[in-house]
Amino acid sequence: MATTHQTNDSQNPEADIPSNYSRLIARELGLLARQLPGLLRGTGLDVAQFLSEDSLLTAAQQFRILRNALDLSGKPEFGLRLGARLTPATHGAMGFVACSSPDLITALQAIHTFLPTRANFIQLDLQQVEERLECVVNVQGPVDKAIHRCLADMAVKALLEFGEFIVGRPLHEAQICFAHQAPEDHTIYSDYLSGQIRFGCDQLKLILPMALCRKPNASANHENYRLAFQQCESMLARLQFRQPSYRTRVKKMMLSRPPGTLSEDEAAASLFMSKRTLARKLKQEHSGFRQIRDEILSQQAVGYLCDSQLSIEAIAALLNYHDTANFRRAFKRWFAQPPELHRQCAGLQARRPSGRASRDPTITET
């Protein structure tokens, strides 16, 4: 198998998922080294890369490994089995800061903040509803139902592992709401999960009593918490610095396609997230999908108007406006004037003698 070095951060900034999770998958499957190519099929990774302790995967590679694992296991409860392997210690510094937190709610807040350093395709949102804490889990990515169920089962089991470590017992008070319908083997869930389990809900979430979340952690250690928190903050800062902004990533995608043809749904799918999540991330960067598209189209329109003799109809077609009237309206919204007038003013500006520039009253003559 050819080596592609996709785990090299300098070559692939999208690779930021630690490969130890996938090595746990291989162990759960009981694979030998010679059998690993079957798990890595379609990822572009070779066995040596995969076994390297510091290797990183992209979300697409992680999803493909999960797909291969489900095919190899033949067990629909594979996500629960894998989640049972995800003890707090498997989550690196994030797991350490959670386990040393003063209580469960502080641990869950740390997971919410630092989850991007471990699995950028899973998002944890926390919201208090009366005297309950709702931990809403969102799987971001174009995945099929089997993989979505696997990730949902794994995420809930992993959160319960944290809770049981901190509280020191099974969380019988928990309510677990799965978005997928009850599978044929739904009775097996009670073998892995404590609490009340429901299927076919509107969201994937774990609901815990606030009293339980505030119960002191017997294993809390303030100094360990502080040091681990600082380490996680540093990791998160490096990750955010290394990755281009979502505005830049969307802009690059738009520029690689025919003008105006990239939809918001397609952009979100390419970034392994929902349309709503992409909109939120762009808003955090004081931007938006339509704003980026308008910026690109307006720049291209001005370029065609000023640097060519193309007709307005031809420019509209080049920018994939099927109706010239729509292009004219968009142009007037961008520049507060019709394209013909803009071209005329640009032509007059270009023909103006350079010596007249000193007559501009805003320029001091010497």
PAMAR-68208 format. One line per 3 residues: number of its first residue (from 1); their letters; for each residue x, y, z of C-alpha. Coordinates in steps of 0.001 Angstrom, whole numbers, plus 524288, in hexadecimal, padded with zeros to 5 digits. Layout:
N
NUM	a	X,Y,Z ~ ...
***
This chain:
366
1	mat	80000,80000,80000 ~ 8054D,80D4E,7FC48 ~ 80897,816B0,80722
4	thq	80187,823AA,8061B ~ 805F7,829D3,812FE ~ 7F874,82F4A,81551
7	tnd	7FB3B,83026,823BA ~ 805BC,83A60,821A9 ~ 7FFD1,846DA,82716
10	sqn	80765,84FB0,81DEE ~ 801C9,84897,81226 ~ 7F3F6,8466F,81722
13	pea	7EEF5,85071,820F7 ~ 7E20A,84917,82196 ~ 7E89D,83DC0,828D3
16	dip	7E662,8406C,83741 ~ 7E001,83424,83CDE ~ 7E91F,82BBE,84534
19	sny	7EA9B,81E35,83F68 ~ 7EA24,8176F,84CA3 ~ 7DB48,8169F,84B51
22	srl	7DCC8,80EDD,83ECD ~ 7E6E4,80611,84506 ~ 7DCAC,8032C,84F75
25	iar	7D391,7FF72,8445C ~ 7DDCC,7F5EC,83F51 ~ 7DF30,7F00D,84CE4
28	elg	7D07D,7EEB6,84E6D ~ 7D059,7E762,84186 ~ 7DBB3,7DEDF,84616
31	lla	7E3A3,7E1F7,839EC ~ 7F1BE,7DDE7,837EC ~ 7FB67,7E6F0,83109
34	rql	7FA04,7DF5C,8244E ~ 7EB44,7E18A,824C7 ~ 7EBE7,7F048,82681
37	pgl	7EB83,7F378,817DD ~ 7DD4D,7EF08,817F6 ~ 7DA2E,7F91A,82270
40	lrg	7E1BF,803AA,81B1B ~ 7DBCF,800E8,80DC2 ~ 7D8A1,80D9B,806A3
43	tgl	7DF78,81687,8106D ~ 7EC6D,81863,8094F ~ 7F399,8144D,815C0
46	dva	7FD87,8096C,816E4 ~ 7FF69,800E9,822E0 ~ 80BCC,807DD,82755
49	qfl	804F8,81505,8276D ~ 7F948,80F68,82E74 ~ 80181,8095D,83938
52	sed	80942,815D1,83B9F ~ 805AA,81B60,848F5 ~ 805A3,82979,8441F
55	sll	7FE15,82742,83778 ~ 7F1D1,82F2C,834D9 ~ 7E602,82C2A,82C62
58	taa	7DC54,83472,824E9 ~ 7CDCF,83348,8278E ~ 7CC2D,82CA1,81A53
61	qqf	7D677,82272,81DE3 ~ 7D021,8203F,82B29 ~ 7C2C4,81E32,82505
64	ril	7C873,814A9,81B2E ~ 7CF25,80CEA,825FB ~ 7C233,80C23,82D3D
67	rna	7BB69,8079A,820E0 ~ 7C5A2,7FD03,81EDE ~ 7C4D1,7F925,82D38
70	ldl	7B61D,7F762,82C9F ~ 7B7A1,7EEDB,8209B ~ 7C230,7E6BD,82730
73	sgk	7BB20,7E53A,83422 ~ 7AD90,7E20A,82F22 ~ 7A87D,7E676,83C68
76	pef	79E85,7F193,83CC6 ~ 7A1E3,7F42B,84B17 ~ 7B008,7F6EF,8475C
79	glr	7AEEB,8052A,84BBF ~ 7AB08,80115,85985 ~ 7B635,7F75C,85A24
82	lga	7BFBC,801AE,85586 ~ 7BA42,80BCC,85EF3 ~ 7BD02,80285,86A28
85	rlt	7CB65,80314,8665F ~ 7CB60,811F5,866AC ~ 7CEF7,813BD,874DF
88	pat	7D289,821A9,87914 ~ 7E0FE,81E5C,877DE ~ 7DF9C,81BFE,86924
91	hga	7DC42,82A5A,866D2 ~ 7E9A0,82FC8,86A2B ~ 7EA81,83D0C,870B7
94	mgf	7DBE2,83F62,86EE4 ~ 7D8EA,8330E,87685 ~ 7E28D,836FB,88116
97	vac	7DCA8,8447D,88303 ~ 7CEF1,83EAB,883A2 ~ 7D2AB,83453,88D96
100	ssp	7D96A,83E2F,89675 ~ 7CE08,847CF,895CA ~ 7C738,84BA0,8A275
103	dli	7BA1D,84625,89DEF ~ 7B343,83FF9,89257 ~ 7ADF6,84C8C,88C80
106	tal	7BB9F,85276,88C36 ~ 7C0A4,84614,885B3 ~ 7B5F9,846B2,87B5F
109	qai	7B8FF,8550F,878D1 ~ 7C74B,85165,876AF ~ 7C340,846CC,86D0D
112	htf	7BA82,85091,865FE ~ 7C5CE,85A32,864C9 ~ 7D0D0,850EF,86147
115	lpt	7C9E0,84677,85940 ~ 7CF00,84CB8,84C91 ~ 7DCB5,8486C,850BB
118	ran	7D83E,83A37,8507B ~ 7CCDF,83890,84705 ~ 7C920,8445F,83EE3
121	fiq	7BD6C,83D69,838DA ~ 7B62A,83C38,845DD ~ 7B0C0,84810,84CCF
124	ldl	7ABD2,84848,85AD4 ~ 7A28B,8532A,85EF2 ~ 79E26,854FF,86D03
127	qqv	7918F,85B92,87121 ~ 78AD1,85C31,87E48 ~ 77C1E,859EE,87DFD
130	eer	77663,85C35,88B83 ~ 77DB2,852C7,8945B ~ 782FB,84A50,8894E
133	lec	78F31,84B3E,88106 ~ 78D18,8476B,872DA ~ 79974,842E4,86BE8
136	vvn	79619,843CC,85D73 ~ 79F22,83C55,8544D ~ 7A000,83FDE,845E8
139	vqg	7A70F,83749,83C12 ~ 7AC0A,84023,83143 ~ 7AE9A,8398C,82459
142	pvd	7A862,832DF,8189A ~ 7A718,82564,81ED0 ~ 79D72,81A71,81C6D
145	kai	793EA,81572,826AD ~ 79CBA,80A51,82B1F ~ 7A858,81339,82DB9
148	hrc	79FA0,81D69,83418 ~ 79A44,81311,83D56 ~ 7A80E,80E38,84025
151	lad	7ACE8,81BF1,84375 ~ 7A0CA,81EFD,84B90 ~ 7A212,81270,85375
154	mav	7B097,814A9,8555F ~ 7AF17,822F8,8597E ~ 7A472,82040,86387
157	kal	7ABE3,814CE,86959 ~ 7B84B,81D15,86A23 ~ 7B10E,82814,8713D
160	lef	7AB5A,81E53,87ACC ~ 7B90F,8191E,87D3C ~ 7BD3E,826C9,8816A
163	gef	7B13F,82853,88A01 ~ 7B2EE,81B35,89099 ~ 7C14F,81DF7,8933A
166	ivg	7BE31,82AFB,899C8 ~ 7B1FA,826C6,8A12D ~ 7B78A,8197D,8A486
169	rpl	7ABCC,8114F,8A074 ~ 7A2B1,80EB3,894DC ~ 79A47,81A6E,89153
172	hea	78CF0,81433,89330 ~ 786A0,821BE,89353 ~ 78AFF,82474,88551
175	qic	78190,8259B,87A08 ~ 7874C,821CC,86CE5 ~ 7805C,82683,8609E
178	fah	7848F,820AA,85398 ~ 7806C,826FF,846DC ~ 78088,81A11,83F85
181	qap	7751B,810D5,84046 ~ 775A6,80511,8493D ~ 77DAB,7FA90,84241
184	edh	77A1D,7EC43,84274 ~ 78493,7E9DA,84CAF ~ 78038,7F533,8555E
187	tiy	77FE1,7ECAD,86193 ~ 78EBD,7EBDD,86144 ~ 78FCB,7FA66,8649B
190	sdy	78C81,7F7D9,872DF ~ 7987F,7EF0D,873A4 ~ 7A13C,7FAD3,870E0
193	lsg	799C0,806DD,87562 ~ 793FC,80A89,88289 ~ 787BA,812BD,883B4
196	qir	77B5C,81405,87BB0 ~ 77D4C,811DF,86D08 ~ 7744C,81741,86288
199	fgc	774F0,8169F,853C2 ~ 76F63,81EE8,848B8 ~ 7717E,82BC7,84FD6
202	dql	7736C,838E9,8493D ~ 78196,839F8,84DE5 ~ 78C78,83170,852F4
205	kli	78E37,83576,8610F ~ 791A7,83124,86EA9 ~ 7895F,83747,8796C
208	lpm	78EB2,837D1,8874A ~ 78932,83DA8,893EC ~ 79063,84A23,897AE
211	alc	791E9,844F2,8A585 ~ 799B6,83992,8A01A ~ 7A1DF,842B3,89793
214	rkp	7A580,84B01,8A36D ~ 7A96D,83F8C,8ABFC ~ 7B7E1,84124,8AFCC
217	nas	7C1B2,838A2,8A8BE ~ 7C8DB,82FFF,8B27B ~ 7D470,82F77,8A909
220	anh	7D520,83E38,8A6F2 ~ 7E299,84432,8A72A ~ 7E376,852E0,8A581
223	eny	7F1AF,85330,8A146 ~ 7F006,84818,89772 ~ 7E3C2,84EBA,89242
226	rla	7EACD,85BAA,89091 ~ 7F68A,855C7,8898F ~ 7EE43,84D11,880CB
229	fqq	7E532,85878,87D94 ~ 7F0CC,860D2,8796A ~ 7F5D4,855D1,870E4
232	ces	7E898,8544F,86A56 ~ 7E7B1,862F0,86819 ~ 7F4FF,862AA,86194
235	mla	7F105,85735,858F4 ~ 7E46B,85DEE,8550E ~ 7EBA6,86A88,851BC
238	rlq	7F577,86333,84934 ~ 7EA7B,85C0C,84263 ~ 7E31B,86894,83F80
241	frq	7EF86,86F7C,83B01 ~ 7F356,86439,8321B ~ 7E629,8633A,82B93
244	psy	7E1C4,86DAE,82210 ~ 7D56B,87502,825B5 ~ 7C86F,86FA5,820E9
247	rtr	7C6E3,87BFD,818D9 ~ 7D3BF,878D7,811E5 ~ 7D002,86AA2,80FE4
250	vkk	7C2B7,86E27,80A34 ~ 7C8DE,8789A,80196 ~ 7D2C2,86ED2,7FC33
253	mml	7C7C9,86558,7F925 ~ 7C023,86FE6,7F20A ~ 7CBDB,87408,7EA05
256	srp	7CE5A,865EC,7E5EF ~ 7C0A0,864BF,7E04D ~ 7B9C6,86BEA,7D53B
259	pgt	7B527,87923,7DA9A ~ 7A92A,878A6,7E332 ~ 7A71A,869ED,7E226
262	lse	7AB57,86574,7EFB8 ~ 79F97,863DC,7F8A9 ~ 79FF8,8657F,80761
265	dea	79BE9,8573F,80907 ~ 7A74A,852B1,8008E ~ 7B0F9,85B3A,807F7
268	aas	7AC41,8560C,8150D ~ 7ACFB,847ED,81065 ~ 7BAE7,84A0C,80B84
271	lfm	7BE93,84EED,81921 ~ 7B7AD,8436E,81FBA ~ 7ADA9,84BA6,826D1
274	skr	79F8C,84FCC,825DD ~ 79B26,85C12,81EDB ~ 79726,861EC,82BE7
277	tla	7A488,85F44,831E4 ~ 7AB8F,86574,82655 ~ 7A2EE,8717F,82779
280	rkl	7A61C,87284,835E7 ~ 7B4C8,87128,833BC ~ 7B4A1,87B7F,828FE
283	kqe	7ACB6,88483,831CE ~ 7B71F,882F4,83C54 ~ 7C0D0,887EE,8321F
286	hsg	7B7BA,89378,82F24 ~ 7B4A9,88DEF,821D0 ~ 7AA48,8860C,81AC4
289	frq	7A8CC,87D40,80EEE ~ 7A158,88735,806D1 ~ 7AAD3,89203,80AB8
292	ird	7B664,88A03,805D3 ~ 7AF64,88682,7F93E ~ 7AB9A,8949C,7F6B9
295	eil	7B986,8990D,7F939 ~ 7BEF2,88F82,7EF31 ~ 7B46A,891EF,7E4F9
298	sqq	7B554,8A0B1,7E654 ~ 7C41E,8A079,7E498 ~ 7C2F9,897BD,7D8B5
301	avg	7B837,8A038,7D2F7 ~ 7C058,8AC92,7D467 ~ 7CC00,8A5B0,7CE57
304	ylc	7C437,8A1DE,7C256 ~ 7BE24,8AF74,7C12F ~ 7CAE2,8B6F6,7C227
307	dsq	7D450,8ADBF,7BB5F ~ 7CC49,8A8D3,7AFF7 ~ 7C298,8AD16,7A5B5
310	lsi	7B917,8A229,7A90C ~ 7AAC0,8A5B7,7A8D3 ~ 7A2EC,8A635,7B575
313	eai	79B89,89A33,7B0DD ~ 7A839,892BD,7AEA6 ~ 7AD89,89681,7BC02
316	aal	7A0D4,89236,7C26D ~ 7A20A,8850F,7BBAD ~ 7B045,8837D,7BFB4
319	lny	7AC3C,885B4,7CDCA ~ 7A17D,87B7A,7CC37 ~ 7961F,884E1,7CCE8
322	hdt	78BB0,87EC7,7C46F ~ 78452,88B94,7C3DC ~ 78B8C,89834,7C09D
325	anf	78184,89FD3,7C873 ~ 7857A,89861,7D4AF ~ 793BF,89BCA,7D228
328	rra	7905C,8AA31,7D099 ~ 788DA,8AA2E,7DD6A ~ 79409,8A372,7E46F
331	fkr	79DEF,8ACFF,7DEC7 ~ 795CF,8B8AA,7E30F ~ 794F6,8B2D4,7F0B7
334	wfa	7A3D7,8B160,7F104 ~ 7A7BC,8BEA4,7EB6D ~ 79B5F,8C71B,7EC09
337	qpp	79BEA,8C926,7DD44 ~ 798ED,8C127,7D10D ~ 7A42C,8BA00,7CA4C
340	elh	7A3D3,8C2DC,7BE39 ~ 7A5DB,8CEFF,7C68D ~ 7B0B6,8C86C,7CE2D
343	rqc	7B7AB,8C4ED,7C188 ~ 7B5E9,8D2BF,7BC75 ~ 7BB4F,8D8DC,7C8F9
346	agl	7C6C2,8CF67,7C926 ~ 7C9D3,8D306,7BB09 ~ 7C98C,8E18D,7BDFE
349	qar	7D272,8DF7D,7C9B8 ~ 7DC11,8D7E8,7C16A ~ 7DC68,8E2AB,7B6FA
352	rps	7DE52,8EDB9,7C0C5 ~ 7EC08,8F3C8,7BF6D ~ 7F4AF,8F027,7CAE1
355	gra	7F8AA,8FE59,7CCB9 ~ 7EAE9,901D7,7D11B ~ 7EC27,8F956,7DD0C
358	srd	7F31E,90472,7E443 ~ 7E6A3,90CA2,7E306 ~ 7DFCB,90383,7EC7D
361	pti	7DCDF,90C29,7F83B ~ 7E00D,9010B,801A3 ~ 7EE45,900F8,7FD08
364	tet	7F750,90B76,80246 ~ 7FF58,9121C,7F7BA ~ 80D7E,914EE,7FAEF
***
